[in-house]
């Protein structure tokens, strides 16, 4: 019983971490793109 709950808990954690990883990857991509756009605008202004 305990091992089953532990396995289920571990599976839930791995699913959460994987979704969080994909979300963080998307966020980092957006941030990088924004930085590049801002950098281009700054170079144009300068």
ABEGO torsion letter per residue (X at the ends): XAAAAAAAAAAAAAAAAAAAAAAAAAAAAAAAAAAAAAAAAAAAAX
